């Protein structure tokens, strides 16, 4: 684009809106794309425009709104939609419950190109319909089209953003402890688990309270599996004490234990395993006494179909320390934002 005197701009095309303010009105007197006529000159001078920016032929430039639309086109997301350009940017809005995934390395590469800027919610963030997921725009009014083309090329075989919808699961809950089994104390985990699971699709097949007995534990788990359970949650007996049998029972089921213990507090002793494709989680007692633990960080990912690796769980250390605020604002906080 180039800057010219309005008197010299006849026949040229505006590359930005011209705003007018009069009698309480504020709006566009001339729209981007308007071809300037001689009759327009007095009006432009009346609104204080002695110079305007017009398109140059064959300059290879792209306007901010066109650039934003091109950026949206290179990062389409099933389960979400983009708004029309406003103030040079487009917003990505969620249409579904699920978990946002962001290719953070690809995001870094695009934001390193030059004039392009994309901001998103964090990777692994649980989202709801109506939430803003991302914003895309260029910094100047226009940029070289080659910058947008470079971003489009980066996204050709890579997915910048993805919204993973929650999948219904059939859950079996197993609670271990002789003191609970024999009625010496009342169980508190069932109510906590049911409340947290109610935020996700599916059903709780049932809750089994077991004595500190390997055969009882493994037998109860197999009963749930025969009923079609595709997610098992164990609670109790999760520490490293010799008489805490839950991790042993999970191994005896034939599970592949990814990790017993994660770099996250509260919830250090969490166990994550798989029986084939079925996620199996061991939840320590902190989930009963505290409003938010690593249990809350892992649940949306389990329901989104994420299969954890050891490396995934190791990365929980960055953002793994809960601040134990008086009023919990999770997930709008640092906890679990790895």
N, C-alpha and C positions, 0 to 999 in steps of 0.2 A: 504494500500500500504506500501511498505517498500523500503528503500534506500540501494542499493548494489553497489559494485564495478563492472564496466563493465566486467572485466575478469570473475566475478562470476555470471554474469547474463545470460549466454548462456542457451537457452531453456525457459527463462522467458518472460512474456508479458509486454511490455511497457504500462504504464498507462497515458502517456502524449506525445505530439509531441516533437521531438528534432529539434531545429532550427539550420540552417546552413547559414552562410554569406560568400560569396566568389564572387569576380569579379562583384560586383554590384548586385548579387543575394541574396535574403533573402527568405528562405522558409523552409519547413519541410524536413529534411534529412531522418527522420524516423517518421512514423505516430503512434499515439496511437493504441494499439492492435497488433503492430508488434512483432512477436516472435523473440527474439535476437538469432543470429547465431554466431559462432566463427569468421566467415568472417567479421561480422559487427564491431568487436572490434577495428581494426585500424582506421576505418572511424570515430567511436565515439570519439576516443582519438584525432584524427585530428581536430575535431570541439570543443575540449575543454571539453568533457564530460568524466570525470573520474568515476563518479557515475551516476546512473539512478534510477528512481523510477519504481518499478514493482508491479504488483498485487500480493497480498497474497491470498492463497487459503482460502475460507470460512471466509473472514474477514468481510463480510456484508457491504461492502463499494460500493459507486456509484460515477462514474466520473461526473465532472461538466456539461459536455454536455448532458449526459444521464439524470442527475438530472433536467436540464433545460427543456428537452423534456417532462419529467414526469410532471413537474410543469405546462407546457403549456397544457398538456392533462387533467389536473384536473380543468382547467378554460377555457374551450372552449367558444367562443363568436360568436354568429351569427352576420354576417355583418362585421367580421374582420378576420384577419389571422395572424399566427405566422411565423416569419422568421426561417430559419435554424439556428442552434447554431453557434455563432461567438464569439470568445474570451470568451467562457463559458456561454454566455447568449443568450436568445431568446427575440425578440421584438414582441409585439402585434401591428399590423397596421390596421387602420380603412379602410374598403372598402365602407363605406356609410356615408351619412349625418345623424346626429342624436345626441343623448345626452348620454354620458357615465355615467353609474351608478356603484358605487363601494360600496361593503359592507365593510365599514371602520372598523367595529369591527372584521370581519373575517380576513381582511388584517392585523390588529394588532396581532391577534392570530397566524397567519402563520409566520409573521416576528419575533415573540417571541419564535419560536421553537428552534432556534439555528443558524445553518449555512445558512438557506434559507433567501433570500432577494427578495422582490417584490416591485417595485416602480411603481406608476401609476399617471396619471393625476388626478386632484381633482374630487370627486363625483359631479354630476350635470354639467359636463363640456361639452359645445357644440363642436362637432368634425366634421371633413370633411374627405373625402377619402385621404389616404396617411399619415394621422397624426399618430404619435406614441402614443399609449394608455398606454402601460405598458412594463416593462422590468423585466425578471426573471432570477435569477442565484443563485448559492451558492457562499460563500466567498472563501473557500479553494478549492484546486484542486479536492479533493474527500471528501465525507461526509458519515456518516452512513446512510444506506438505510432506517433505521427506521425513520429518520427525514422526508424524503420524504413521507413515508407511513403515518406518522402522519398528514401531510398537506393534503394528498389525502383523508384521513378519514374526516377531517374537511370540505372538499368541497363536500363530497358525497351527502349531502342533502341541501347544501347551494350554492348560486350562488355568486362567488366572484366578477365577472365583467359582465356587460350587456351593450349592445349598443342598445338603444331604437331609432328606425328609426322615422323620422318625418312623421306624418300623414297629408294628405291633409285636409284642413279645409275651410269651406265656411263662410266668415266673414261679419258681418254687423257692420258698424261703425256709432255711434250716437254722434253728437256734440251738446252740450247744451250751450245756452247763448243768451239772448235777443239782446245783442249788435252785435252779429254775425248774428242772424236771421233777424234783421232789417237792416243789411247792414252798420252799423256804423263803424265796423272794419272788416278786412278780416280774415277769418279763416286760421290758420297755421298748425292745427293738421293733417288735411287730408294728406298733403304731407309727413309729418313725418311718419304717420302710414303706408301709402302705401310703403314708402321706406323700412321700417323695415320689413313689412310683405312679401315683395318681396323675402326675403331670405328663405322663407318657402313654401312648396307646398300648392296648393289650389287656391282660388280666393276670391277677395273682391266683395261681392254682390252689394254693393253700400254704399253711405254715405248720412246720413240724418242730416240736421241741424235743430234743434228744438228750439223753444222759451222756456222760463222758465215756462213750463206748463206740469203738470203731465200727463194729458190725451194725449197730443201730444207725449211726450216721450214714454209712455207705448204703445201707438198705433203704433209708428214707430218701436219699438222693436218687436211687434207682427207681423208686416208686414214682417220683416226680417225672423222671425221664420217660417212664412207660406211659405217663399221662400226656406226654407231648411237650414237656417243658423245654424251652430253648434258651433259658437263662436261669442259672442257679445262684442264689445269694446265701452265703454262710455268715453267721455272726456268732461270736463267742469262741473262746479257745484259740485266739489268733496270736497270742504272744509267743515268746521263745521258751516258755517254761516247759519242762519235760512232760508235764501232765496236760498240756494244751494240745489236743489231738486233731483239731480241725484241719490244719495243713496236711497232716498225715492221711486223713480220710480223703481229702481232695486228690492226693497223689494216688491213693489206692483205687480210686474210681477210674484211673487211667488218664487223668488230665495232664496236659503239658503245662507246667507252671512257668509262666513268663517271668514272674518276679514275686517273691515274698518280701515285702518291704519296698517302699518308694520314698524318694527324697521330698517328702511333703509333710507338713505339720499344720493342723492335726490330721492323723490318718497314716502315720509312719508305717504301721504293720499291715497295711492293706496287701492282699494277695490277689494277683490277676492270673487266671489260667484259662485254658480252653480244652474242652472235650470234643474233639473234632472241630465243628463250627460253632459249638455252644459255648458262650462266655460263662465263666465261673468266677465269682468274686468272693473273697473273704474280707469281711468288713470289721475292723476293730471297734472297741467299745466307745471310742470318741464320738462316733456317729449318734450315740444316744444322748450324750451330755452337751454337745455343742451344735449350734444351728447349721454350721457348714463345715464339711470336711472334704477330703479328696474324693469321698464317695459321690459328692455332688458334682465334682469336676468330671468324673469318669462316666457317670450315668448317661448324660446326653450323647456321649460318643458311642457307648454300647448300643443305644437305641438308634443311632444314626448308621450303625453297621460298620463302625471302625473296628478293625482288628489290631490290637496293640502289639508292638514289638518291645523288646527290652529297651531299645534306644528311645522309643516314645516315652516310656516311663522314666527313664533317666532324665529326659528333658524337663520333667515336671519340677525339677529342682529350681529352675528359673521361674519365679513367681509361685513357688511352692510353700511359702511361709505366710500363713494367715495372720492378719493383724489383730484378730479377736476384738473387733470393734464392738462398742456397746450396742449399737444398732447395726445389724448385718445388712449389707447392700449387695451381697453376691447375686449375680455375677458382675455387677458394675463396680469392680474393684480390682486390685492387683492379683488376688489369689486365683491360681489356676490359669493365669495368662502367660503361658509359655510359648 
